[in-house]
Amino acid sequence: MDAKTQLQFDARAKIIKALAHPSRLFIVDVLAKGERCVCELREGVGADMSTVSKHLSILKNAGIVEDDKRGLQVFYRLRCPCVLNFIGCIENVIQANAQHHKALAAR
């Protein structure tokens, strides 16, 4: 693999790794409905502010979310909503796997 191809796969892996946590997937799901302040996300995730901030930092560093500071509050939104297409594809894989396992169990 050449250096350019390696960099491309590394960049893809960084984004996928950022999504590879249930709390971060939850955050992306919530942000799909519109921007939210950290306090709203904290309530939904059910973790302390520092934990939620770390999750948001990972998502932000991967380019999935962006923030906007307004006074004392920070609001987050999806930077690239097309990430939802990827999550939709994951849902399709989950459904296909369930159907496959159901068909195997019926044999």
Helices and strands as residue ranges (DSSP letters): H 3-19, H 22-31, E 36-37, H 38-45, H 49-61, E 65-70, E 73-78, H 83-106
